[in-house]
Every structure is written in structure tokens, then in C-alpha cells.
């Protein structure tokens, strides 16, 4: 039984997932600075007052926990992850993994030193649609994938203020330039490229047109060149006045393509080169026609009711499994660093006219000389 401490009441989104695996994991503590939010969540989860903490260090020291799930503001992620690892706790951390490149080095070094599990909670990778497309990619149905797109369009500038005062998002998200929140767009697409990695990024924007006094550009387009020469484009847009579409993806291969829904009744679709049908790739088919290719664990109702179409259940399940086996998960600290670095390097790119920035090769036991930014 893995005993979990939640860091930040935003982690409440995974409570239903944990409750679906009562023999595997249990929430035994929770921490949040806001007393009223903590009290409300405590009642919903079923914790006692003594299991709830306002001081994070107190929870690490006093609570009966094996692991923490960090859902605090992103500028707290690395300091809190490091403290947990040093306290002998396993960590699952929400996105992004860090807010500076130096933090990425600190995080990697601490994970390697501790020997504990670190999992990047990029839950968009675990949605059923993304998993179905990934299965089709693995089956070779799209041929060789050479291009992908991901978009996160979510008008949420109102989250920069609370009761008329700036929130942490005002500074650490929409107070920065570049693709500050890229991994919801990037992660699911990168999983279609096997073990390929991002070697360089260049970010472009149409500038800042908002009237809220925020430093962020209204949107960013980032081009990611992969080691294989293949290409990924991502859009981050949290300001434009438009309907939400936080999970748009597209992949193109030598034998066909996939596109997620765009809205207004649209649905996910594919077009595939088909033997005996010379024009098959010119016609869309519903992605749902291929639901039989979903991974087996998605075919039941195990994740029903959990967030992100059940994806939250499966990501928590993989974290628990990693803790029990001692084997680092697929979404490990190195992928967390690579995908997060796109945000950090894009800031330098966009403030230097779309300059191409080299992405370090994040891997175990990196040499000190490798831990740098090249211009």
C-alpha cells in the first residue's frame, strides 16, 4: 500500500483516481497554505484534521507518507520535489517541471542521488484518444511519422487575478514570454516519435496585444527540430478570445494522418493509405472506427469517472506501479526536463527574434560541461 501526501488542493483532481485503487494506494495527508481550501478538501477526501498541514516541511516530517503528488504553483515544483526526495519520498509532479534551466539540473541531480521515483504528471499523454493514436502509430498504420502538431488554446487570463490582486500565474506563466506551458501540447505528440528527442527550438509570436498589462505574447508558435530531422510544431495560446481547445493534435506519416477535433461538431479523424483503395487516404474516417486498437487496460471501465477521460487514473496507476517496482516510469525526470526546457529556451528564442536554441541531451549522469545553454 503506497501512502500519498497531496501538495496543493489542485491535486484534488486525482483523488477519484486513487480511490479507484484502494488496495494499491491511499491518501494519508494533504498540504495547502489556504486554510479554508484545505478544510473543504479534507472533508471531501475523508482526512482528519491531524492529517492536514499548512506547512509543507511539517507534512514531510510528520505525516505517514511514502510519496507526494505536487500540484502547487509551478515556481514551487522543484524546491518541493527536492525536499521530498531528500526526505526519502517518491515524487509525481505536475507541469511544468521547473521554471529555470538551473532548476532542471538540480532536479536531475537530486533524483539520481536519491534513487527515488520521479514521475512527470503529464496527464494529457494518458487520455484515451492519445493512447489510441499511439497504438496505431506503433502498429505502423501511419507509416513513418515525420511531422506532428500540438495546440493548447485556453483563454485563462482571468486566472492571473484573484480579488483584484495578481496571482502566481500573473508572474510565472503569463508574466513571461515564450511557450511557457508547452508540455500538454508536446508530450502526446512526442510519444509518436519513439525515442527521438528534441535538439533545437525556435519560437515566434505576433506580439503582445492584450490590455491586461501581462508580459506574455498573445500566442506562440514553436518549431521543434528532432534529432532525426523530423519536425514538431506547438502552439500555446492562453490569451486570445476564442473557444477552448486544449487538446488539439495532428500527426502526419508516410501512410496517412490523424487530426483531433477542432470544434463545432467535429470529431477526431484519420486518413490512411489502404491497399486496394487508391483514394482511401483522401477521405476522412472517424478515429472511433479503430477503438479496438485501444490498449487493453483502456477497454474496461477502470478509469471511468476519473479526470481527462479516465487518463488521471492510468497515470496514477503507473506512478504507483513505479513506486512498488522501483523502476523509473516512462515519463521520467529526463523527459520532464526535455519537454520543460522547450518552455525555458523558447523565452530566449522569442526575445532574440526567433533565434534557434539548442536543447541539451538530458540523460543519466550528465557531465558538468553538458549542463549549459548554447547560443
Number of C-alpha atoms within 10 A of each C-alpha: 12 18 17 24 27 27 26 21 21 16 19 17 14 18 20 18 25 21 16 18 16 12 10 15 19 18 22 20 26 30 26 22 15 12 13 10 13 19 16 11 20 20 11 10 16 11 16 13 13 10 18 24 22 16 11 19 15 12 22 25 11 12 19 15 21 20 27 26 25 28 22 21 18 20 19 14 22 21 14 20 24 21 15 25 24 16 15 17 22 28 27 25 27 22 23 25 29 26 20 15 18 11 18 23 17 14 25 22 16 18 20 15 11 17 14 22 26 32 28 25 25 24 23 23 26 22 21 21 21 21 21 21 29 22 17 18 22 15 11 14 20 23 18 16 21 18 22 25 23 26 23 23 22 18 17 15 18 14 13 20 13 10 6 7 9 13 16 17 19 20 15 16 24 25 16 18 27 31 31 25 22 27 30 23 26 27 21 27 24 24 16 23 22 11 8 14 22 24 18 18 24 25 30 22 20 10 14 15 15 14 6 10 11 20 17 26 25 21 23 25 21 26 22 26 21 20 13 12 13 16 16 22 22 25 24 26 27 24 22 17 13 11 10 16 16 18 20 20 23 22 24 19 18 15 16 20 24 24 21 21 16 14 12 6 6 10 14 19 18 24 22 22 19 13 8 7 9 9 12 15 16 12 11 15 17 15 18 15 10 14 15 10 17 19 14 8 10 20 13 9 9 15 22 17 15 20 17 17 15 21 27 27 27 21 25 22 19 16 26 25 16 19 22 13 11 13 15 18 19 13 20 18 26 20 19 27 24 21 24 26 27 30 28 21 25 29 21 19 24 23 14 13 12 20 17 21 21 18 22 19 15 20 13 11 9 14 8 8 6 11 15 13 11 10 9
